[in-house]
Amino acid sequence: MSQDTATHTPPHKVPVSALVLIHTVDLQVLLIERADHAGYWQSVTGSLEYLPEGTLELPMQAAIREVAEETGLNALDYQLSDWQMQHVYEIYPQWRHRYAPGVTENTEHVFGLELPAPVTVQLAPREHTAQEWVNWREAAQKVFSWTNVEAIRALGERHGLQL
């Protein structure tokens, strides 16, 4: 008996994701700490998921969904932009079990979400344990992922600044 893809969740994560760099006009960056790895600070991230009708969501849809899930913010209330930037990276070995056998790389699409000022967000407690707003240069020093560093570097460059 086969299962309808529209009525169940696939057993593995899709190796395509969105990273949303939430920042303010004056380049304060929201960082959130992973619940499963203390000291691992990051921006909002998440894999694309299948929609109820069985089609895969677009990276922009994943960005909007992940911002809501991880921070409680509605990305459409702010300035959300697709930076037309992608990174392909090797999936950390400790997280490969979430993907289909043999999948070792992920393609990440980068988005920016600009807020007028820092706000307190509502974290998803199973995913993140702490939040902080820091200057973009400090954020680049604190995040664990090189793709997150590159997104933060791009934020500075968009404002004529260098790390």
Residue pairs with C-beta under 8 A, 6 or more apart in sequence:
4 54
5 50
5 54
6 52
6 53
6 54
9 50
10 50
12 98
12 99
12 100
12 103
13 47
13 98
13 99
14 47
14 48
14 49
14 50
14 56
15 47
15 91
15 99
15 103
15 105
15 106
15 107
16 47
16 48
16 56
16 59
16 106
16 107
16 108
16 109
17 45
17 46
17 47
17 48
17 62
17 106
17 107
17 108
17 109
18 45
18 46
18 48
18 59
18 60
18 62
18 63
18 66
18 108
18 109
18 110
18 111
19 43
19 44
19 45
19 108
19 109
19 110
19 111
19 147
19 148
19 151
20 43
20 44
20 45
20 63
20 66
20 67
20 75
20 80
20 111
20 112
20 113
21 29
21 43
21 110
21 111
21 112
21 113
21 148
21 151
21 152
21 155
22 29
22 30
22 43
22 44
22 67
22 71
22 73
22 113
22 115
23 29
23 30
23 112
23 113
23 114
23 115
23 136
23 155
24 114
24 115
24 116
24 117
24 118
24 133
25 114
25 115
25 116
25 117
27 135
27 136
27 155
27 156
27 159
27 161
28 118
28 133
28 134
28 135
28 136
29 43
29 133
29 134
29 135
29 136
29 139
29 152
29 155
30 43
30 44
30 71
30 118
30 121
30 131
30 132
30 133
31 41
31 42
31 43
31 131
31 132
31 133
31 134
31 139
31 142
31 143
32 41
32 42
32 43
32 44
32 70
32 71
32 121
32 123
32 128
32 130
32 131
33 39
33 40
33 41
33 42
33 128
33 129
33 130
33 131
34 40
34 41
34 42
34 127
34 128
34 129
35 125
35 126
35 127
35 128
35 129
37 144
38 129
39 144
40 144
41 142
41 143
41 144
42 143
42 144
42 145
42 148
43 143
43 148
43 151
44 63
44 66
44 67
44 70
44 71
45 66
45 108
45 148
46 62
46 65
46 66
46 69
46 70
47 62
47 106
48 56
48 57
48 58
48 59
48 61
48 62
49 56
49 57
49 62
49 65
50 56
50 57
51 57
51 61
57 65
59 82
59 109
59 111
60 80
60 82
60 111
62 109
63 75
63 80
63 82
63 109
63 111
63 113
64 75
64 76
64 80
67 73
67 74
67 75
67 80
67 113
68 74
68 75
69 124
69 127
70 121
70 123
70 124
70 127
70 128
71 121
71 122
71 123
72 121
72 122
72 123
73 113
73 119
73 121
75 113
78 113
78 114
78 115
79 112
79 113
79 114
80 111
80 112
80 113
81 111
81 112
81 113
81 114
82 109
82 111
83 110
83 111
83 112
83 151
83 154
85 109
85 110
85 150
85 151
85 154
86 107
86 108
86 109
86 110
87 107
87 108
87 110
87 147
87 150
88 105
88 106
88 107
88 108
89 105
89 106
89 108
89 145
89 146
89 147
90 104
90 105
91 99
91 103
91 104
91 105
91 106
96 103
96 104
108 147
110 147
110 150
110 151
110 154
112 155
112 158
118 133
120 131
121 131
123 129
123 130
123 131
134 142
136 152
136 155
136 156
136 161
137 156
137 163
139 152
140 149
140 152
140 153
140 163
143 149
143 152
152 163
153 163
156 162
156 163
